[in-house]
Amino acid sequence: RIVYQTADAPAGTQVLVMTDGFYRLVSPYGRYTDAQLVEAAVSRGLGELMRELRSMEASPEDDAKIGRFKTSDDATALLIEV
């Protein structure tokens, strides 16, 4: 089942589409808020954020402490400007 919604987006609107694995930078890691994550994607690039994410996942010992089921998850992000 597909659920979708639409919204008006004026020219220049930036949208960050991502999987839950990439969203780990916000939750559970708390490294960014939603707005900060978009700002970092624009200013630093998605590749840099992916490297940061993978470095945060480097320790399997943190799995139980953080409450993650697996050390790393699939992570994909796409930054779009309307």
C-alpha positions as CSV (number, residue, x, y, z in Angstrom):
1,R,0.0,0.0,0.0
2,I,1.4,3.4,-1.0
3,V,0.6,6.5,1.0
4,Y,1.5,9.8,-0.4
5,Q,0.9,13.5,0.2
6,T,1.5,16.6,-1.8
7,A,2.6,20.1,-0.8
8,D,3.3,23.4,-2.6
9,A,7.0,24.1,-2.8
10,P,8.2,27.5,-4.1
11,A,11.3,27.6,-6.3
12,G,14.4,27.1,-4.2
13,T,12.8,24.7,-1.7
14,Q,15.2,22.1,-0.5
15,V,14.0,18.6,0.3
16,L,16.1,15.8,1.9
17,V,14.6,12.4,1.1
18,M,16.3,9.6,3.1
19,T,15.9,6.1,4.5
20,D,15.6,5.4,8.2
21,G,19.3,4.3,8.2
22,F,20.5,7.8,7.2
23,Y,18.0,9.3,9.7
24,R,20.0,7.7,12.5
25,L,22.0,10.9,12.5
26,V,18.9,12.5,14.1
27,S,17.5,9.5,16.0
28,P,18.9,7.7,17.9
29,Y,22.3,9.4,17.7
30,G,21.0,13.0,18.3
31,R,23.8,14.5,16.2
32,Y,21.4,16.8,14.3
33,T,17.9,18.1,14.4
34,D,15.8,17.7,11.3
35,A,16.6,21.3,10.2
36,Q,20.3,20.9,11.0
37,L,20.5,17.8,9.0
38,V,19.2,19.5,5.9
39,E,21.5,22.4,6.5
40,A,24.5,20.1,6.9
41,A,23.5,18.2,3.7
42,V,23.5,21.5,1.8
43,S,26.7,22.9,3.2
44,R,28.8,19.7,3.7
45,G,27.3,17.3,1.2
46,L,25.7,13.9,1.6
47,G,29.0,12.0,1.2
48,E,30.5,13.8,4.3
49,L,27.4,13.0,6.3
50,M,27.5,9.4,5.2
51,R,31.1,9.1,6.4
52,E,30.1,10.7,9.7
53,L,27.3,8.2,10.1
54,R,29.5,5.2,9.4
55,S,32.1,6.4,11.9
56,M,29.3,6.6,14.5
57,E,28.4,3.0,13.7
58,A,31.9,1.8,14.0
59,S,31.5,0.2,17.5
60,P,29.3,-2.9,17.7
61,E,29.6,-2.6,21.5
62,D,27.4,0.5,21.3
63,D,24.5,-1.5,19.8
64,A,22.8,-2.4,23.1
65,K,23.7,1.0,24.7
66,I,22.1,2.9,21.9
67,G,19.3,0.5,21.3
68,R,20.0,-0.4,17.7
69,F,19.4,-3.9,16.4
70,K,22.3,-4.0,14.1
71,T,25.6,-2.0,13.9
72,S,24.9,-0.4,10.5
73,D,21.8,-0.1,8.5
74,D,21.2,0.6,4.8
75,A,21.5,4.4,4.4
76,T,20.4,6.4,1.4
77,A,19.7,10.1,1.0
78,L,18.8,12.4,-1.9
79,L,18.9,16.1,-1.7
80,I,16.6,17.9,-4.1
81,E,16.1,21.6,-4.8
82,V,12.8,22.5,-6.5
